[in-house]
């Protein structure tokens, strides 16, 4: 048993809570004495105790049995312990109070509220701190969280579902499923990873979408955001307990800046061709997830784009492509 193995375990086990901890990062913490694990703790749900607090609380059950002093233990923590008091207390202060003297941290927390402040508290209280063990894995695990705080903006994903001939829907606005049931289930999994979903007024009025993550596991549902300057019915399925806000402004960057001031780190845009194109033209998209059906809508369909290579022309390159039943799913990222 060594710190490297235990850090990998903490990262792996923390992954179990990626759907319920968001928009917070997933974090794992392990207390060990060099021979065995004394306790583990994870940030299991947004607003609940952080991983370090849970690990310490769980360890206290074995105080006097498996160990006599917290000073004899080493704390493995995937992310820097928080220094501030938010929905929960300061983890760094709790670590100091119980007397832990050795801590190994995967990565510094990029959130400006922490960003080295937690480590500063630990070092000021004569705690031995090691930082950077499997740092890349921790950052990849919390991709959206790190992106937001390092770039001061949300990570925006645009989802597109099109027919084989590049159409979005029928001119008549008659509702048809362009892609397969398996692709639509895959979209539910993507929604489950997102902090918020944004759609436009036309999609709301024509489809009356629920736009939640319909999955068979626990998830902190994404907040729902509407962008429209026209009238809409407030009794539609879209407006439930997960609804957040209506924006009437056409300034997409201003809207995204406003959302970045909240806890939201990632945004999924599910809208029609007009709003999707507006996001692309404003250079407000970081990733495109494209589902292409094997069936065509023909001359009665509404095209997503005017050009065949529109996605590439907006500065994106293909990262991955694979089949979902008869459909094709492709992920495009910025070509930087």
C-alpha positions in Angstrom: 0.0 0.0 0.0 1.4 3.4 -1.0 0.2 6.9 -1.6 0.1 6.5 -5.3 -2.2 3.4 -5.2 -4.4 5.1 -2.6 -4.7 8.3 -4.7 -5.9 6.2 -7.7 -8.4 4.5 -5.4 -9.7 7.8 -4.2 -10.1 9.1 -7.8 -11.8 5.9 -8.9 -14.3 5.8 -6.0 -15.1 9.5 -6.2 -16.3 8.9 -9.8 -19.3 7.1 -8.4 -20.7 10.5 -7.3 -20.2 12.5 -10.5 -23.9 12.8 -11.2 -24.9 13.9 -7.7 -21.9 16.1 -6.6 -22.2 18.4 -9.7 -21.8 21.3 -10.1 -19.2 20.8 -7.4 -16.2 18.7 -8.3 -16.0 15.0 -7.3 -13.5 14.6 -4.5 -12.2 11.5 -2.7 -10.3 11.3 0.6 -8.6 8.4 2.4 -7.0 8.2 5.8 -4.3 5.5 6.2 -1.6 4.5 8.7 0.8 3.1 6.1 -0.4 -0.5 6.5 -4.1 -0.2 6.1 -6.9 2.1 5.2 -8.6 3.5 8.3 -11.4 5.3 6.6 -12.6 6.8 3.3 -14.8 9.8 2.5 -16.3 11.2 -0.7 -18.3 14.3 -1.7 -21.5 12.4 -2.4 -24.0 15.1 -3.0 -24.0 18.8 -3.8 -24.5 20.7 -0.6 -23.5 17.8 1.7 -20.2 17.3 3.5 -17.0 17.3 1.6 -14.9 14.3 1.2 -12.3 15.2 3.9 -15.0 15.8 6.5 -16.6 12.4 5.7 -13.2 10.6 5.9 -12.5 12.2 9.3 -16.0 11.5 10.6 -15.7 7.8 9.5 -12.3 7.5 11.1 -13.5 8.7 14.5 -15.4 5.4 14.8 -12.1 3.6 15.0 -10.4 6.1 17.3 -8.6 4.1 20.0 -9.0 0.8 18.1 -7.2 1.2 14.8 -5.3 4.3 15.7 -4.5 6.5 18.7 -3.8 9.8 17.1 -4.7 11.5 13.8 -1.1 12.7 13.8 -0.1 9.1 13.0 -2.3 9.0 9.8 -1.8 10.3 6.3 -4.7 12.0 4.5 -4.9 11.4 0.7 -7.1 14.0 -0.9 -7.8 14.3 -4.7 -8.4 18.0 -4.5 -7.1 20.8 -2.2 -9.2 21.1 1.0 -11.4 24.2 0.9 -10.4 27.1 3.1 -13.7 29.0 3.0 -17.1 28.5 4.6 -19.8 27.9 2.1 -22.6 25.4 2.2 -20.3 23.4 4.5 -17.4 24.4 6.9 -13.8 24.8 6.1 -12.1 21.4 5.4 -8.6 22.8 5.9 -9.5 24.1 9.4 -11.1 20.7 10.3 -7.9 18.9 9.3 -5.9 21.2 11.5 -8.3 20.8 14.4 -8.1 17.0 14.5 -4.3 17.0 14.4 -3.5 15.4 11.0 0.1 16.1 10.2 0.6 14.6 6.7 -1.5 15.2 3.6 -1.1 14.2 -0.1 -3.1 16.3 -2.5 -3.9 15.5 -6.2 -4.4 19.0 -7.4 -4.7 22.6 -6.3 -8.3 23.8 -6.4 -8.7 26.3 -9.3 -11.6 28.0 -7.6 -10.4 31.5 -6.6 -12.1 31.1 -3.3 -9.6 28.4 -2.5 -6.7 28.3 -5.1 -3.8 27.7 -2.6 -5.5 29.2 0.4 -6.3 25.8 1.9 -2.7 24.6 1.5 -1.5 27.8 3.1 -3.6 27.1 6.2 -2.2 23.6 6.4 1.4 24.7 6.1 1.0 27.5 8.6 -0.1 24.8 11.1 3.0 22.7 10.4 1.3 20.1 8.3 3.5 18.3 5.7 1.8 18.9 2.3 2.6 17.1 -0.9 0.8 18.3 -4.1 0.5 17.0 -7.6 0.1 13.2 -7.3 -2.0 12.1 -10.3 -2.8 15.7 -10.9 -3.8 15.1 -14.6 -6.3 12.5 -13.7 -7.9 14.8 -11.1 -8.2 17.6 -13.6 -9.6 15.3 -16.3 -12.1 13.9 -13.8 -13.4 17.4 -13.1 -13.0 18.8 -16.6 -15.8 21.3 -16.5 -15.0 22.6 -13.0 -11.3 23.3 -14.0 -12.3 24.8 -17.3 -14.6 27.3 -15.7 -12.2 28.5 -13.1 -9.2 28.6 -15.3 -10.9 30.4 -18.2 -13.5 32.3 -16.2 -16.4 31.0 -18.4 -18.6 28.0 -18.8 -17.8 25.0 -20.9 -20.5 25.0 -23.6 -21.6 21.9 -25.6 -23.9 22.1 -28.6 -26.0 19.0 -29.3 -27.2 18.5 -32.8 -29.5 15.7 -34.1 -29.9 15.6 -37.8 -31.2 13.4 -40.6 -29.0 11.8 -43.2 -29.6 14.8 -45.5 -28.7 17.3 -42.8 -32.2 18.3 -41.7 -33.4 19.3 -38.2 -37.2 18.9 -38.4 -40.1 19.2 -40.8 -41.4 22.5 -42.2 -44.8 21.7 -40.7 -43.3 21.5 -37.2 -44.9 18.1 -36.9 -42.9 16.3 -34.3 -40.8 13.5 -35.6 -37.9 11.6 -34.1 -34.9 12.1 -36.4 -32.6 9.7 -34.5 -33.0 6.3 -33.0 -34.2 5.4 -29.6 -30.6 4.4 -28.6 -29.3 7.8 -29.6 -32.0 9.5 -27.6 -31.1 7.5 -24.5 -27.5 8.5 -25.1 -28.6 12.1 -24.9 -30.1 11.5 -21.5 -26.7 10.3 -20.3 -25.1 13.5 -21.6 -27.8 15.6 -19.9 -27.0 13.9 -16.6 -23.4 15.2 -16.8 -24.4 18.8 -17.4 -25.1 21.5 -14.9 -27.6 23.3 -17.1 -29.5 23.0 -20.4 -30.4 26.0 -22.6 -33.1 26.0 -25.3 -34.9 28.6 -27.3 -38.5 29.8 -27.6 -39.3 28.0 -30.8 -38.2 24.6 -29.5 -40.3 25.3 -26.3 -43.4 26.3 -28.2 -43.2 23.6 -30.9 -42.0 20.6 -28.8 -43.0 21.3 -25.2 -39.9 19.5 -24.0 -39.2 18.4 -20.5 -35.5 18.6 -21.0 -34.4 16.7 -17.9 -32.1 13.7 -17.6 -34.3 10.7 -17.7 -32.0 8.0 -16.3 -32.2 5.1 -13.9 -29.8 6.4 -11.4 -29.6 9.4 -9.0 -28.7 12.7 -10.6 -28.6 16.3 -9.6 -30.8 17.4 -12.4 -29.4 20.2 -14.7 -31.0 23.6 -14.3 -33.1 24.7 -17.3 -32.7 28.0 -19.1 -34.9 29.6 -21.7 -33.8 32.1 -24.2 -36.7 34.0 -25.9 -38.1 37.5 -26.2 -41.6 36.2 -27.3 -44.6 35.1 -25.3 -44.7 31.5 -23.9 -47.0 29.4 -21.8 -45.8 29.0 -18.2 -47.7 25.8 -17.7 -45.5 23.8 -20.0 -43.5 20.7 -18.9 -40.3 22.7 -19.1 -41.1 24.8 -16.1 -40.7 22.6 -13.1 -38.5 22.7 -10.0 -35.3 22.6 -12.0 -36.1 25.7 -14.0 -33.7 28.5 -13.4 -34.2 31.6 -15.6 -35.5 33.2 -18.8 -33.2 35.5 -20.8 -34.7 37.9 -23.3 -31.3 39.4 -24.4 -29.8 38.3 -27.7 -26.3 39.0 -26.4 -25.1 35.4 -25.9 -21.8 36.3 -24.3 -23.5 38.5 -21.8 -25.9 35.6 -20.9 -23.0 33.2 -20.5 -21.1 35.7 -18.4 -24.2 36.0 -16.2 -24.5 32.2 -15.8 -20.7 31.9 -15.0 -21.4 34.0 -11.9 -23.5 31.1 -10.5 -22.3 27.6 -9.5 -22.9 26.3 -13.1 -19.7 25.1 -14.8 -21.2 23.3 -17.9 -24.0 24.2 -20.3 -25.7 22.0 -22.9 -27.4 23.9 -25.7 -30.3 22.0 -27.2 -32.1 24.2 -29.7 -33.1 24.6 -33.3 -30.9 25.7 -36.2 -31.3 29.4 -35.7 -30.2 29.5 -32.1 -27.5 26.9 -32.7 -26.1 28.9 -35.5 -26.1 32.0 -33.3 -24.0 30.3 -30.7 -21.5 29.1 -33.3 -21.3 32.5 -35.0 -20.7 34.1 -31.6 -17.8 31.6 -31.0 -19.6 30.5 -27.8 -19.3 26.8 -28.3 -16.5 24.5 -26.9 -17.7 21.2 -28.1 -20.3 19.8 -30.6 -22.0 16.4 -30.2 -23.6 15.4 -33.5 -26.0 12.6 -34.0 -26.7 11.7 -37.7 -29.6 9.4 -38.6 -29.6 6.9 -41.5 -33.0 8.3 -42.6 -33.7 11.4 -44.7 -36.4 14.0 -44.2 -36.3 15.2 -47.8 -37.5 18.5 -49.3 -40.0 19.1 -46.4 -37.2 19.2 -43.9 -35.4 22.3 -42.4 -31.7 22.3 -42.9 -29.3 22.8 -39.9 -26.8 24.7 -41.9 -26.5 26.3 -45.3 -23.1 24.8 -46.0 -22.1 21.1 -46.0 -18.9 21.7 -44.0 -20.4 24.3 -41.6 -19.0 22.6 -38.5 -15.4 22.6 -39.8 -15.8 26.1 -41.1 -16.7 27.3 -37.6 -13.3 26.0 -36.4 -14.0 22.5 -35.1 -12.3 19.2 -35.8 -13.5 15.7 -35.4 -12.3 14.0 -32.2 -14.3 10.8 -32.2 -16.9 8.9 -34.2 -18.8 5.7 -33.6 -22.1 4.0 -34.4 -25.2 3.9 -32.2 -27.5 1.4 -33.8 -28.1 2.8 -37.3 -27.0 6.3 -36.2 -23.6 7.9 -36.1 -22.4 9.9 -33.1 -19.5 12.3 -33.6 -17.8 14.6 -31.2 -16.1 17.8 -32.5 -13.7 20.0 -30.5 -12.2 23.4 -31.2 -9.3 23.2 -33.8 -6.8 25.2 -31.8 
